[in-house]
């Protein structure tokens, strides 16, 4: 995890704790899952680009 992701997840967790109704809490809980998934996809894409850049057969 990087700093941005940590900060964003902390902010969302704080909002989730402050939520008073179930729908709002569920929304923030799912938002955390979405953020995790998006950062996972970003990391995978970065790794794929790095792998392709260093693959001699692709030169």
Secondary structure, 3 states (H helix, E strand, C coil): CCHHHHHHHHHHHHHHHHCCCHHHHHHHHHHHHHHHHHHHHHHHHHHHHHHHHCCHHHC
